[in-house]
Amino acid sequence: MKNVNRLILAALLTFISLTTGIIGFRLIEHLSWVNAFYMTVTTIATVGFGEVHPFSEAGRIFVSFFILYNLLVTAYLISVLTTFLFDGELRKLFKMYRIDQEIKRFSGHIIVCGFGRNGRRAYQELRANGARVVVIEQDEALMKSLTDGQTGEDFDGNGTAGGAIFTVCGDATSDLVLQQAGIARASALITSLPKDADNVFVALSARALNPRLKIIARASYKTSESKLISAGADAVVMPDEIGGSHMAKLVVRPEVIRFLDLISGLTADQLRLEELSVKLMRRDLHGQSIRELDVRERTGATIIGLRHADGTFTVSPPAAYVPIDGDVLLVLGSEQQIESLETQFRHIG
C-alpha cells in the first residue's frame, strides 16, 4: 500500500507539472493551448527541441525554474516506476486484484477480523475443517512475514500449505473494508481485534450490513461482554478467562481436561466431535430411532449428545428416541470413525 501511495503521489506531481506548464506558457508567453501543451511536454521530457518563438525574459525565468522542478519530479517518477518493475510491485498489485475478484465470487464464507494469536488459531481451525475464509488484517507486514516462503499459500504453523490465503488489508471497523471481504454474502464473522471497543464496532457494523450473519467476538474484559451482545454478537469468547480456568482444572480435574484436549485437537492422538444434522442424513434413515441407527456398531463413533429442534440439549439421549428434522446429533470418534460416519449417514447430493 505504501508503494501504491507513492505511485499515486508521482502521478499527482506529474499532473501538477503539466497543468503548471500549460497555464504558465499560456499566460506568460501568450501561446495557444496546443503550443503551450507542446512546450510543456518538450520541457518535461528534456528532448531539446527549440522554442516556438523567442521567449521573453519572464518566460526564460519561468522555464528555468520549471526545468529544475521537473528534474526532481522526473527522478521521483523514475524511482517509483523502477520499484514497481523490478521489486515485484506490479505482480503484487495483480495478485491483490485477482484475490479481490475471487472474493467477489465467494458466498457462505467466514470472515476473520484480526490475525493475531486468536485470529490465526481460528483461521487454522476453520481451514482444517474445509471452510472458506477471508482474513481482514491492517498490518501488511504481519501477513507478509507469515506468507514469506509459503508461495502465497495458507500459513498453518507447520510449514504446510493448503491453498491461497485470501486477505483484505485494511481496518475491519470500516464498512468499506467489510464489504470488500464480502460481508453481505458471508455466513459468519469472527472478530478478534486487540481492543474490545473495536470488536464492538465491528459487530455493530457487521450486523447492520448482514442481519443473518453469525458473529463471534473476542473480549478481554467481562464488562465488554454485554456490550458485544448488544452490538449484535451471537457469542463472546474471553481467551484470558478460559485460559485461567483451564489451568486451574488441570490441577483439580486433570483427566477431564486431557479428554477435552483430545476433543479440541490440542494433542497428537486427537478425537473429533462432529455434528450430524437430521436434515442432512440419508432419507432412508429418517424415522429410525437411535438404537436402529446403530451408529456405534456401524462406525465405532458414539452419540454423546443431542440438540433438539427447540434448542435444548440432552446428554446421552435414550436409545428409543427418534430424531426429527431440526435435531442435531453430537457424535464423538476418531478421524477414521467420523469419516465412516460421513460416508454412511450423510446425504450426498
N, C-alpha and C positions, 0 to 999 in steps of 0.2 A: 504493500500500500504506500510505503514511503517513496519508492521509486515511481509509482504511478503519479503521486503528487508532484514529484519533480518534473515529470513529463508534462503534466498539466501546466505547471509554472513556466516551463520553457516555451510551450505553445502560446501562453498568455503574453510573455515578454516579446515573442516574435510578432504577435498581432499588434501589440502596442507600438513596436518599432515600425511596422508597415503603416499603421494609422498616422503616427507622428510624422513619418517621412512624406507621405502623400499630402497631408494638410500643410506641412512646413513648406514644401516646394510650391504648393498652390498659392499660399498666402505671401511668401517672401519673393518668389520669382514669377508669380502670376502664370504658372504653367497650366495647360489644360489638364483635366483629370487623367487622361491617358498618358501624357508626358510626365506628369507627377508620379504616376504609378511606375512608369518605365525607369525614371531616375532613382526612385526609391529601391526598386529591385536590383538595379545595377550597382548601386552604392552598397547595399547589404551584402550582395554576392561578391563584391570587390573584383569584378571581372575586367575593369579598366576601360570600359567604353567612355567616349567623350561626352561632354555636356551637350544638351540640346541647343543651348545658346550660352554665350559667356555669362557667368554668374556675377552678380553684384557683390560688393564687399560683405554685406549682411548674409547673402546666400552662401559665400565661401566659409564664413564663420559657422553658419548652421551645418553645412556639410562636414566640416572638420569635427565638430562635436558629435554629429550623427554617426560618423565613421567610428570614432572612439567608443561610443555607446554600443554599436553593433559588433565591434570586435569582441566585447565581453559577452553579449547575447549569443553570438555565433559559437564562441568557445564553450559556453554553458550548454547550448543545444547539442553540440557535437558530443560532449561528455555524457549527456543523458542518453542520446541515441546509441552511443558506444556501449553503455551499460546494458541497454535493452538487447542489443545484438549479440554481445559476447558474454554476458553474465546470465543468460537464460531467462531474462525477464519476459520476453515475448512468449516463451514457452510456458512460463508460469501464468501469464495472463490468459493464454489459450486454455490452459488446464482449468483455471478458475471459471472461465466462460463455459467450458464443457460440463463441469460439475454443476454450475448454476442451471444449465439446460436440463441436465439429468434430474436434478431435484424437482424441477417443474413438472416432471412426469410421475413423481412419487405420489402414492396415496396409501393411507393407513400406516405410515411410517411413525417412528418415535423420535422426538427431538430431545436432545440432552444439552442443557444450558450450563456451560462451565466445564472445563476439562481438567479440574484439579484432581485430588485423590479420589473423592467420592464420585465425581462425574466420570472419571476414567474407569473406575471399577464398574459403574452402572453400564457404561458403554461395552466393556468387555463381556459382561454377563448377557447383555441383550444380543450382541453379535454371536455369542456362543449358542444362543437359542434360535439363531436364524432370523432375528428381527432386522429390519432395515432401519438404520439410524442416521440422523443428521445432527452433527455437533455444531453448537454455536459457541465460539470462543473468541475473546477480544485480543488475546496475546498471540500474535502471529509467530513470534519466536518460539513459544512453547510448542505449538503444533509442528513447527519445522524441526525442532530438536527431537520430537518423538517419531517423526516420519523419515528423518535422515537415515539413509541406508536401508530403508524399507521399500524403496522404489514407489513411494506414494501409496502404499498399501496399509492395511489395518495394523496398528500397533497393539499387540496383545500382551506385552510384558514378557513374552517368552521368546521373542525373536522370530516368531512365525507371522505369517500374513494371511489374510482371508478376504481380499478384495479391496476396492477403492474406499478410502475414508472420505466421506462427504462432509465438508466443513464450510460453514458460513462464518467469515471473520467479521466481527462487529459486536456491538453492545446488545445483549439479549433483552435489555429493558426497552429497546426501540421497537416500535410496531413494524417499521420497515424491515428490520433485520429478521423479526419473527415471520413476516410474510415471505421474505426470501427463503426461509427454511421450510416453507410450505405449511404454515400453521393451520390454514383453513382445511387442508386435506389430511392432516396428521391424526393419529388415533390417540396418542398420549404424549405428554411432555414431562420431563424430569428437570427441575431447576435446582442446581447445586452450587449456586454462586456463593462466594465467601461471606457476603453481607446479607443478613436477614431482610433488611429493607429492600434490597434489590430483588430478592426472591419473592417478596410480597408484590412488588411492582410487576414482575414477570407473570406471576399467577393472575393478577388483575387484568393485565393486557391480554394474556393468552385466553382467559375465559371470555373476554369481550369479543375476541376475534374468532373463537370457535367454542360455542356453548356446549358442544358434545364431547369436548376434549377431556381425557382423563389426566389430571395434573397431580404429580407427586413432587413435594417440595422438601428441601433440606432446611433445618433450623438449628441455630446454635444455642438459643435461649428458649426456655419454656414459655416465656411471655409472648414469644413470636408465634406460637402455635395457633392461638385463637385468631390472630391477625391473618395468618396464611389461609386458614379455613374460611374466614370471612371474605378474603380476596378471591376465593374460588378454588383453592386446592382441595383435592379429594382426600389426600392423606399427607401427613407431615412426619418426616423421619429426623430424629436427633442423634447423629452418629456418636457424639460425646457421651450422651446418656446411655446409649446402647452399649458402647464400649466399656463403661464403668460397670454396668450391670453384668456384662459378660464376664469380666474379670472376677467379680465377687462370686458369681455362680460357679466359676472354675474351682473355687475354694470349697464351697458348701455342697455343690452337686456336680462334680467333675464328669461323671459318666453321662449325665443328661446333656451336658454341653458338648461332650465328644460326639454324642449321637446327633445333636443338632448341627455340628460342624460337618458330619458326614453328609447330611441332607443338603446343606448350603454349599457344598463343594469346596470347603476350606482344607480338606485333607486329600491325600492321594487316593485312598480307597473309598471314593465318594459314592453315596447313594443319590437317587434322583426322586424328588417329589413332583409328581405330574398331575395336571388336571385332565379329567375326561368328561367333557360335556355330553349329556344325554342327547342333545340336539345333533351332535357330530358323530354319534355312534351309528354303526350299520343298522339299516332299517329292520332287518330280521331279528335284531337283538332287542328292539323296543318291546316293552311289556313283560320282559323277563325279570325275575327277582334277582337280588344279589347272589343268592345261592345258585340260581340257574345260570347266571353269567359265569360263575366259577372262575373268576379272574386268577386266583392264586394257583389253581391246578393247571390252567392253560398257559400261564405266562411266568409264574413264580413271583409276580408282584402282589402286593397286599393293599386292599382298600382300607385306609385308616380313618377316613372321614367322609362326610357328605354335606355339601352346601345345598340346602333346599331352595326351591324357586323363590320362596318368600324372604330369603337372605339369612335364615337361621342355619346353625351348624349342628350336626350330630357326629360325635366321635364314635368310631366302630359301629356303624349302622347295622341293625339286625338283618340276618340273612334273608328273612321273609319279605323285607321291604322291596317294593317295585319302584325303581327310579322313574320319574316323569320328566317331560320336557321342561327345561329350566333348571333342573337339578345338575350338580357338578360333583363327580366322584373324585376324591383325592386319593391318589394311588402312589405307594412307595415301593421302589425297587432299584435294582442296579441298572446301569445304562442298557445292558442287553435285554433285561426283563421289560423295561419301558419301551424299547424298540419293538419287542414282540407284542406288547400291548397295542402299540400304534398300528402295527400290521394287522392284528386280528380283530380289533374292535372299532377302530376309527373308520368312518365312511370316507371313501375315496371318490373324488369327482363332484 
